[in-house]
Structures are given as structure tokens and as C-alpha cells.
Amino acid sequence: MEEILDFLLKSFDIEKKEAREFSPLVLAYVGDAVYELIIRSILVSRGNRPVNKLNKDATSLVKAGAQADIIKLLKPELNEEEFVIFKRGRNSSPHTMAKNASMSDYKYATGFESLIGFLYLDNQFERALELVRLGLDRYLENEDIGVKIYE
């Protein structure tokens, strides 16, 4: 089966680059979009709802604090390479900071996004989904945020 990234790049006649070539912040840039798309896809698949409700639920799961909590819950499940990618992202020096997030949460969220971006760009999308699923399960079990992601 052709991986999603390969299919996308082939459609635009673009040659794939090695995921390890990208800086942690570039990986986080991609990971942010991939994670948001996963969350939005899950929420929308639950059926038609007002867009403002969808946005509220999505925001509660993609904000830096939630991502920081999710990666902290996932750390024991990461293999050595994934942990190194996460740490590179966490230890990078972003030039901005999220509104309504502590620097610590922002750095952990950047590490999480770097990991998701790396897995996506390395054609390990199944692993990215596995980690997101596990992280969401653990996060929602511990937090009372009022979002039911799965029925």
C-alpha cells in the first residue's frame, strides 16, 4: 500500500526528503498540522455538529497544555529514536510562544509535534496514529474536559 505522504508528493511530482534532514521546528510545523487533521477528522466523523462546537472540542485537544500532558503520558511508550526526536523538539529554541501556555508546556508540545511530524514524514503514519490514540485515551481518562472523542 502506498503511504499517504508518498501519494501526495507523487501527485505533485516532488521528490521525498529524509525526515531526519529536517530541523525539529520544521518537524513541529508539520506535526502540528498532522495532529490537528487527526483530531478534526475524528471529531467530524462523529457526525454533523455546529462548527463552533467542533472548534471548541478541537481546541481543547490541540492546545499546548493538552499536547504537553499527552506526551508526558506517552513517554514510557516511545522507542529510543522517538524519544530522541521528542527531546530535540522539546529542547529547540522557538522564536515564539503560544498564548495561554507556560514555556514548559510549549516546549513539551513542540516536542510532541516534532515527533508526530517526524513519523509522518518518515512514512510511519500508523505509528503516529497509534501514539495519538494511546495518548488521547490516557489523557481523556485523566482529564474531565467534556470531549467525547470516540463513541
C-alpha positions in Angstrom: 0.0 0.0 0.0 1.3 3.4 -0.9 1.8 5.7 2.1 -0.2 8.9 2.3 2.9 11.2 2.0 4.3 9.2 -1.0 1.0 9.5 -2.7 0.7 13.2 -2.0 4.3 14.0 -3.2 3.9 11.8 -6.3 0.8 13.7 -7.3 2.8 16.9 -7.4 6.0 15.3 -8.8 8.0 16.2 -5.7 10.9 14.0 -4.5 10.7 12.9 -0.9 13.3 14.0 1.6 14.5 12.1 4.6 12.7 13.0 7.7 16.0 13.2 9.6 17.1 16.1 7.4 14.6 18.5 8.9 15.1 20.7 11.9 13.0 20.0 15.0 11.0 23.1 14.4 10.2 22.2 10.8 9.1 18.7 12.1 6.9 20.5 14.7 5.4 22.7 11.9 4.3 19.6 10.0 3.4 17.7 13.2 1.1 20.5 14.3 -0.9 20.2 11.1 -1.0 16.4 11.1 -2.1 16.2 14.7 -4.8 18.9 14.1 -6.0 17.0 11.0 -6.2 13.8 13.0 -8.3 15.5 15.7 -10.6 17.3 13.3 -11.1 14.0 11.3 -12.1 12.2 14.5 -14.5 14.9 15.6 -16.1 15.4 12.2 -16.6 11.6 11.8 -18.8 11.6 14.8 -21.5 13.4 12.7 -22.7 16.9 11.8 -22.4 19.4 14.7 -22.1 23.2 14.8 -18.7 24.3 13.7 -18.2 26.4 16.8 -18.7 23.2 18.9 -16.3 21.3 16.7 -13.7 24.1 17.0 -14.1 24.2 20.8 -13.6 20.5 21.1 -10.6 20.5 18.8 -9.0 23.4 20.5 -9.2 21.6 23.9 -7.2 18.8 22.4 -4.7 20.6 20.3 -3.7 23.4 22.7 -0.2 23.3 24.1 -1.2 22.2 27.6 -3.1 19.2 26.3 -0.3 18.2 24.0 2.2 18.5 26.8 0.1 16.3 29.0 -0.3 13.7 26.2 3.4 13.4 25.5 4.2 13.1 29.2 1.7 10.2 29.3 3.3 8.7 26.2 7.0 8.9 27.1 7.2 5.4 28.5 5.9 4.0 25.2 8.4 5.8 23.0 11.2 3.8 21.5 14.8 5.2 21.6 14.6 7.0 18.3 11.2 8.5 19.0 12.4 9.8 22.4 15.4 11.4 20.8 13.2 13.2 18.2 10.9 14.3 21.0 13.8 15.7 23.0 15.2 17.5 20.1 11.9 19.2 19.6 11.4 19.9 23.3 14.9 21.4 23.6 14.7 23.5 20.4 14.6 27.3 20.7 11.3 28.5 19.2 11.1 32.2 18.4 7.5 32.5 19.6 5.4 31.1 22.4 1.8 30.0 22.4 -0.8 32.2 24.1 -2.2 30.8 27.3 0.6 28.3 27.7 3.6 28.0 30.1 7.1 27.8 28.5 7.3 24.3 29.8 4.1 23.2 28.2 5.0 24.9 25.0 8.4 23.1 24.8 6.7 19.7 25.6 4.1 20.4 22.9 6.8 21.3 20.4 8.5 18.0 21.2 5.2 16.2 20.7 4.6 17.9 17.4 8.2 17.2 16.3 7.6 13.5 16.9 4.3 13.5 15.0 5.9 15.4 12.1 8.8 13.1 12.0 6.7 10.0 12.0 4.5 11.4 9.2 7.5 12.5 7.1 9.2 9.1 7.7 6.1 7.2 6.4 5.3 5.9 9.9 1.8 7.3 9.9 0.4 4.1 11.5 2.8 4.6 14.4 1.8 8.3 14.7 -1.9 7.2 14.8 -1.1 4.5 17.4 0.6 7.1 19.7 -2.1 9.7 19.2 -4.8 7.1 20.0 -2.9 5.9 23.1 -2.2 9.4 24.3 -5.8 10.6 23.8 -7.1 7.5 25.6 -4.8 8.2 28.6 -5.4 12.0 28.6 -9.2 11.7 28.4 -9.2 9.1 31.1 -7.3 11.5 33.4 -8.9 14.8 32.4 -12.5 15.9 32.6 -12.6 18.2 29.6 -16.1 17.3 28.4 -14.9 16.0 25.0 -16.0 12.5 23.9 -13.6 11.7 21.1 -14.9 8.2 20.5 -18.3 6.7 20.9 
